[in-house]
Amino acid sequence: MASHNVPRPATTELKTEQTRLKEQKQIDEYKALVDLIEVKIAERQYTLEVLELTSKLLAKNPEYYTIWNVRRRLLIYGLFSKPSVLSSPSTESQNTSQTVTTTVSSDAFSSSTTNSTTASKAIQPNLSFPIPGKNGTILELIEADLDFIFPLMIQYPKCYWIWNYRLWLLKEGKARLEPQVARELWSRELTLVGKMLTRDSRNFHGWGYRRIVISELESSDLNGASMAESEFEYTTKMIKANLSNFSAWHNRSKLIPRILNERNADNATRRKFLDDEFEFITEAIYTDAYPYAQSVWFYHQFLMSTLIEPLGHAIITPSFTQNDRVQYISDQLNSLKEMLDGAEDCKWIYNALLEYTMAICQIEEREPSEDEKQDFVSWLSELRKLDPLHKGRWDDLGKNDH
């Protein structure tokens, strides 16, 4: 799946006979590789050779999720329980009473250009190896596998199976390695996902993955502490770089309750925080977005929901009275009406005016005034023109408000 704003390459060119034959050869090689892996797994050959074969296959097709599961089995039942570089028979016989310590380079996981049958003969499984130390070969295996996955993540940033497998690897490291060693792996991962989001700042896979990484780094298992403040600042940075970053706005909304609680914010601090957030979103609407970016309106709607919904205000301002809520909503309505000057063709403003005016009536448990009813008619008329696909909704609202 292509990244945001990255066009897909054209695939409508007429294929020559030479191209067709080349593709057929690639298909035959692919099928042969799949068959070879299936045979070796059926024989329970949980070896580096088979791991390398899966690397070749996944480099061709990372969406083949069954092979990612095969790779998990290779590590759990084979390579995590023995060193990964094979010794010669003579060397093994000379060292039967010693602990064999080996290392694995990331090259062991790269695709091989040699014929898979030759590789199968060159590397045979050997079950006589002793179990490695806790942070020895297992760490090297995990690091090498993470290195193998990285270019696939760059090429296929929205492939679920790559993200899932990478997360599984890190969790295996957390379970099998010492806490300080595992924490280093997760810390590196935070740096990596930051680079990924720099490349494609709206990749929701990356944002979801980042939240998981942060959660692990904060956990007591890894001797962590809250990172809510730094993550909140990160959302500010990403939003200022791209106001249409829905994921950054969403992440920000999820962090707000945490940082207020962790700050032990009193009522005055919470009120100021809400004021600052409204100022932040209003500046966003008036600058680059003015005022057509859907993402900023979604965040504005989130802030308003903390005032409108019966229990929503507890998220930021739990001490607000009904009068406080009505006053804040009224202030926002005045601000929205000012935005219409020069943006009469923005459906988001009319929609917000309609929604929040009705909200005040519900909070005060009253019918709309005559002036409000006239405003409803005017706003709905504009919405029918600007958003005809939702004409049924606007018609229904018009019936309900009269």
Secondary structure, 3 states (H helix, E strand, C coil): CCCCCCCCCCCCCCCCHHHHHHHHHHHHHHHHHHHHHHHHHHCCCCCHHHHHHHHHHHHHCCCCHHHHHHHHHHHHHCHHHCCCCCCCHHHHHHCCCCCCCCCCCHHHHCCCCCCHHHHHHHCCCCCCCCCCCCCCHHHHHHHHHHHHHHHHHHHCCCCHHHHHHHHHHHHHHHHHCCHHHHHHHHHHHHHHHHHHHHHCCCCHHHHHHHHHHHHHHHCHHHCCCCCHHHHHHHHHHHHHHCCCCHHHHHHHHHHHHHHHHHCCCCHHHHHHHHHHHHHHHHHHHHCCCCCCCHHHHHHHHHHHHHHHCCCHHHHCCCCCCHHHHHHHHHHHHHHHHHHCCCCCCCHHHHHHHHHHHHHHHHHCCCCCCHHHHHHHHHHHHHHHHHCHHHHHHHHHHHHHCC
